[in-house]
Amino acid sequence: MSAAVALSTEELTVLEEVVLLLRERRGVDLQGYRVATLVRRVRNRMIAANVASLDLYLRRLREDPAEPDALLERLTIKVSRFYRGAPAFEAVREALAARRAATGRRVAVWSAGCGLGEEPYSLAMLLGSLQPPEDAPDVTATDIDPAALAAAARATYGAAVLEELPVALRDRHLVAAGADRWQVEPALRRRVRLERHDLATAAAPPGAFDLVACRNTLIYFQPALQQRVLQLLTAGLLPGGLLWLGEAEWLSGPVAERFRVVDRRARLFALEPGSRDPGAVEGASCASA
């Protein structure tokens, strides 16, 4: 870990112990995450737990069996909403419609780092306008956090995360579930498969995808981890498939040479058919644009 963050050498050592504990007890490897992000969110959890120092917090993690889960939830905190960046969703819909017309088959999507489920359910709505439902889900949605996946399975949301969702889609796919609460209707939930997956260590989910969406996740990784994850996401794509990044993210390095830009503002890229896989993506990163 870099010492560029305002921590003493002793505090950085304790932070490394925290990361090691989470890897041993929860199977989550945070070594490649940006240190500033880790520090900010660990300190935030310390305040909530009323713990004054990192060494005392490490003791809490070791002694309280519930605390590692509470910290993991804070470290992987999710901020999203349905149809986040609505114009980008429309660009994706048009690109997938063109791809389906060109290939003559159903399209499949991977939502990597799906959080509480707003993105994969939005993608399922989008695909609902392109192809009828089948027994197999259209969208594979993955996340590192079991608590987030459990919330996605419940599929109940506050009205605030629906502000960008077109009213017609809300009325078609969600039902009122109390004051300012909405639940995704069962038919749409069946179009989404939820799976635990660690982008830092695991291979891509089985199957090949026409679209891989990984938005506003790579910005929390150090460059070396960004490189590995970009290669992983690319490996999940079919030739000509689409990679969708977040609004503050961009491709660079050898991986970028395998893609063409479909929509710059939407951060949407297409994998060039026949492009050469450079193997280890040394130098590739997800850069702010």
C-alpha positions as CSV (number, residue, x, y, z in Angstrom):
1,M,0.0,0.0,0.0
2,S,1.2,3.5,-0.8
3,A,1.9,5.8,2.2
4,A,0.7,8.8,0.2
5,V,-2.4,8.9,2.4
6,A,-2.3,10.9,5.7
7,L,-1.5,7.9,7.9
8,S,1.5,7.0,10.0
9,T,3.6,4.0,9.2
10,E,2.0,2.2,12.1
11,E,-1.6,3.1,10.9
12,L,-0.8,1.8,7.4
13,T,0.4,-1.4,8.9
14,V,-2.9,-1.8,10.8
15,L,-4.8,-1.0,7.6
16,E,-3.0,-3.8,5.9
17,E,-4.0,-6.1,8.7
18,V,-7.6,-5.0,8.2
19,V,-7.4,-5.9,4.5
20,L,-5.8,-9.3,5.4
21,L,-8.6,-10.0,7.9
22,L,-11.3,-9.4,5.4
23,R,-9.6,-11.6,2.9
24,E,-9.2,-14.5,5.4
25,R,-12.7,-14.3,6.9
26,R,-14.8,-13.1,4.0
27,G,-12.8,-14.1,0.9
28,V,-12.6,-10.5,-0.3
29,D,-9.3,-9.2,-1.6
30,L,-9.1,-5.4,-1.3
31,Q,-5.4,-5.1,-1.8
32,G,-5.8,-3.5,-5.2
33,Y,-8.3,-0.9,-4.1
34,R,-7.2,2.8,-3.9
35,V,-5.8,3.4,-0.4
36,A,-7.6,6.8,-0.1
37,T,-10.9,5.1,-0.7
38,L,-10.2,2.4,1.9
39,V,-9.0,4.9,4.5
40,R,-12.1,7.1,4.0
41,R,-14.6,4.3,4.3
42,V,-12.8,2.5,7.2
43,R,-12.8,5.8,9.1
44,N,-16.4,6.3,8.3
45,R,-17.3,2.9,9.7
46,M,-15.1,3.6,12.8
47,I,-17.2,6.7,13.5
48,A,-20.4,4.6,13.2
49,A,-19.0,2.0,15.5
50,N,-17.7,4.6,18.0
51,V,-14.1,3.4,17.8
52,A,-11.4,6.1,18.1
53,S,-8.3,4.4,16.6
54,L,-7.4,2.0,13.9
55,D,-5.7,-0.5,16.2
56,L,-8.8,-0.5,18.4
57,Y,-11.0,-1.0,15.4
58,L,-8.8,-4.0,14.3
59,R,-9.5,-5.5,17.7
60,R,-13.2,-5.0,17.1
61,L,-13.0,-6.7,13.8
62,R,-11.3,-9.7,15.4
63,E,-13.6,-10.0,18.3
64,D,-17.0,-9.1,16.9
65,P,-18.2,-11.6,14.3
66,A,-20.7,-9.2,12.8
67,E,-18.2,-6.3,12.3
68,P,-16.4,-7.7,9.2
69,D,-19.8,-7.8,7.4
70,A,-20.6,-4.2,8.5
71,L,-17.2,-3.0,7.2
72,L,-17.5,-4.9,3.9
73,E,-20.9,-3.3,3.4
74,R,-19.4,0.2,4.0
75,L,-16.3,-0.5,1.8
76,T,-18.5,-1.5,-1.1
77,I,-21.2,1.1,-0.5
78,K,-23.5,1.4,-3.5
79,V,-24.8,4.7,-4.9
80,S,-27.0,4.1,-8.0
81,R,-30.5,4.6,-9.4
82,F,-32.7,3.2,-12.1
83,Y,-31.8,4.3,-15.6
84,R,-28.8,6.2,-14.2
85,G,-27.7,8.6,-16.9
86,A,-30.8,8.1,-19.0
87,P,-29.3,9.3,-22.3
88,A,-26.6,6.6,-22.0
89,F,-29.2,3.9,-21.5
90,E,-30.9,5.0,-24.7
91,A,-27.5,4.8,-26.5
92,V,-27.1,1.3,-25.1
93,R,-30.6,0.3,-26.2
94,E,-30.0,1.5,-29.8
95,A,-26.7,-0.4,-29.9
96,L,-28.2,-3.6,-28.6
97,A,-31.1,-3.3,-31.0
98,A,-28.7,-3.0,-33.9
99,R,-26.6,-5.9,-32.7
100,R,-29.7,-8.1,-32.3
101,A,-30.8,-7.2,-35.8
102,A,-27.4,-8.0,-37.2
103,T,-26.9,-11.3,-35.4
104,G,-30.5,-12.5,-35.6
105,R,-30.3,-13.9,-32.1
106,R,-31.0,-13.0,-28.4
107,V,-28.6,-10.7,-26.7
108,A,-27.1,-11.4,-23.2
109,V,-25.8,-8.9,-20.7
110,W,-23.5,-8.9,-17.7
111,S,-23.9,-6.2,-15.1
112,A,-20.5,-6.3,-13.2
113,G,-20.6,-4.7,-9.8
114,C,-24.4,-4.6,-9.8
115,G,-24.8,-3.2,-6.3
116,L,-28.4,-3.2,-5.0
117,G,-29.8,-4.1,-8.4
118,E,-30.9,-0.9,-10.0
119,E,-28.7,-1.3,-13.0
120,P,-29.4,-4.9,-13.9
121,Y,-33.2,-4.4,-13.5
122,S,-32.9,-1.3,-15.7
123,L,-31.1,-3.4,-18.3
124,A,-33.7,-6.1,-18.1
125,M,-36.4,-3.4,-18.8
126,L,-34.4,-2.3,-21.8
127,L,-34.1,-5.9,-23.1
128,G,-37.8,-6.4,-22.6
129,S,-38.4,-4.0,-25.4
130,L,-36.0,-5.9,-27.7
131,Q,-36.8,-9.6,-27.1
132,P,-39.5,-11.7,-25.4
133,P,-38.8,-13.5,-22.1
134,E,-37.4,-17.0,-22.1
135,D,-36.6,-19.5,-19.4
136,A,-33.0,-18.4,-19.1
137,P,-32.3,-14.9,-17.7
138,D,-31.1,-12.2,-20.1
139,V,-29.0,-10.4,-17.5
140,T,-26.3,-11.9,-15.3
141,A,-25.7,-9.5,-12.3
142,T,-22.7,-9.9,-10.1
143,D,-21.3,-8.2,-7.0
144,I,-18.8,-8.9,-4.3
145,D,-21.1,-8.0,-1.4
146,P,-23.6,-10.6,-0.3
147,A,-25.7,-8.0,1.5
148,A,-26.0,-6.0,-1.7
149,L,-27.1,-9.1,-3.6
150,A,-29.7,-9.9,-0.9
151,A,-31.1,-6.4,-1.3
152,A,-31.1,-6.9,-5.1
153,A,-33.1,-10.1,-4.7
154,R,-35.7,-8.4,-2.5
155,A,-35.9,-5.8,-5.3
156,T,-37.7,-3.1,-3.2
157,Y,-36.6,0.5,-3.6
158,G,-37.4,4.0,-2.4
159,A,-38.9,6.5,-4.8
160,A,-35.7,8.6,-4.9
161,V,-33.8,6.0,-7.0
162,L,-36.6,6.1,-9.6
163,E,-36.2,9.8,-10.6
164,E,-34.6,9.1,-14.0
165,L,-36.7,6.0,-14.8
166,P,-39.3,6.8,-17.5
167,V,-42.8,6.7,-15.9
168,A,-44.0,4.2,-18.6
169,L,-41.3,1.8,-17.6
170,R,-42.0,2.3,-13.9
171,D,-45.7,1.6,-14.3
172,R,-45.0,-1.5,-16.5
173,H,-42.4,-3.2,-14.3
174,L,-42.8,-1.9,-10.7
175,V,-45.6,-2.1,-8.2
176,A,-46.3,0.1,-5.2
177,A,-45.0,-1.5,-2.0
178,G,-46.0,1.1,0.7
179,A,-45.3,4.8,1.2
180,D,-42.7,5.9,-1.4
181,R,-41.6,2.2,-1.9
182,W,-41.7,0.2,-5.1
183,Q,-41.0,-3.4,-5.9
184,V,-39.8,-4.9,-9.2
185,E,-42.5,-7.2,-10.5
186,P,-41.7,-11.0,-10.6
187,A,-41.6,-11.3,-14.4
188,L,-38.8,-8.8,-14.6
189,R,-36.9,-10.3,-11.6
190,R,-36.9,-13.6,-13.5
191,R,-34.9,-12.0,-16.3
192,V,-32.0,-11.3,-13.9
193,R,-29.6,-13.9,-12.4
194,L,-27.8,-12.7,-9.3
195,E,-24.4,-14.2,-8.5
196,R,-21.6,-13.3,-6.1
197,H,-18.4,-12.5,-8.0
198,D,-15.1,-10.8,-7.1
199,L,-13.7,-8.8,-10.0
200,A,-10.3,-8.7,-8.4
201,T,-9.8,-12.5,-8.3
202,A,-12.5,-14.5,-10.2
203,A,-12.8,-15.4,-13.8
204,A,-15.6,-14.0,-15.9
205,P,-19.0,-15.7,-15.4
206,P,-19.5,-18.6,-17.8
207,G,-21.1,-17.7,-21.1
208,A,-20.5,-14.9,-23.6
209,F,-22.1,-11.5,-23.5
210,D,-23.2,-9.0,-26.0
211,L,-22.9,-6.2,-23.4
212,V,-20.7,-5.9,-20.3
213,A,-21.7,-3.0,-18.0
214,C,-19.1,-2.0,-15.4
215,R,-19.9,1.5,-14.4
216,N,-18.3,3.6,-11.7
217,T,-16.4,0.6,-10.2
218,L,-13.0,0.8,-11.8
219,I,-12.3,4.3,-10.5
220,Y,-11.9,2.7,-7.0
221,F,-9.1,0.4,-8.1
222,Q,-5.4,1.0,-8.3
223,P,-4.0,0.9,-11.9
224,A,-2.7,-2.7,-11.7
225,L,-6.1,-4.0,-10.6
226,Q,-7.8,-1.8,-13.3
227,Q,-5.6,-3.6,-15.8
228,R,-6.6,-7.1,-14.7
229,V,-10.3,-6.2,-14.5
230,L,-10.4,-4.6,-17.9
231,Q,-8.9,-7.8,-19.4
232,L,-11.5,-9.8,-17.5
233,L,-14.4,-7.7,-18.7
234,T,-13.1,-8.0,-22.3
235,A,-12.8,-11.8,-22.0
236,G,-16.5,-11.9,-21.2
237,L,-17.5,-10.3,-24.5
238,L,-18.4,-11.8,-27.8
239,P,-16.7,-10.4,-30.9
240,G,-18.3,-7.1,-31.6
241,G,-19.8,-7.0,-28.1
242,L,-20.2,-3.8,-26.1
243,L,-18.3,-2.5,-23.1
244,W,-20.1,0.2,-21.0
245,L,-18.1,2.2,-18.5
246,G,-19.0,5.0,-16.1
247,E,-19.1,8.6,-16.9
248,A,-15.7,9.3,-15.3
249,E,-14.0,6.3,-16.9
250,W,-12.2,5.7,-20.2
251,L,-10.1,3.0,-21.8
252,S,-6.4,3.3,-22.3
253,G,-3.4,1.0,-23.0
254,P,-3.4,-2.2,-25.0
255,V,-7.0,-3.0,-24.2
256,A,-8.2,0.2,-25.8
257,E,-6.7,-0.9,-29.1
258,R,-9.2,-3.7,-29.2
259,F,-12.2,-1.4,-29.1
260,R,-13.8,1.3,-31.2
261,V,-15.8,4.1,-29.6
262,V,-19.6,3.7,-30.2
263,D,-20.8,6.7,-28.1
264,R,-18.2,8.9,-26.4
265,R,-20.6,10.6,-24.0
266,A,-22.2,7.3,-23.0
267,R,-18.8,5.7,-22.5
268,L,-19.8,2.9,-24.8
269,F,-17.3,0.8,-26.7
270,A,-17.4,-2.1,-29.2
271,L,-14.9,-5.0,-29.3
272,E,-13.5,-5.1,-32.8
273,P,-14.0,-8.6,-34.3
274,G,-10.7,-10.4,-34.8
275,S,-8.8,-8.0,-32.5
276,R,-5.7,-9.5,-31.0
277,D,-5.7,-10.3,-27.4
278,P,-2.6,-8.7,-25.9
279,G,-2.6,-11.2,-23.0
280,A,-1.5,-9.4,-19.8
281,V,-2.7,-5.9,-20.3
282,E,0.4,-4.2,-19.0
283,G,-0.1,-0.4,-19.0
284,A,-3.9,-0.6,-19.5
285,S,-6.0,1.4,-17.1
286,C,-9.3,3.0,-16.7
287,A,-8.5,6.7,-16.8
288,S,-10.6,9.6,-16.0
289,A,-11.8,11.3,-19.1
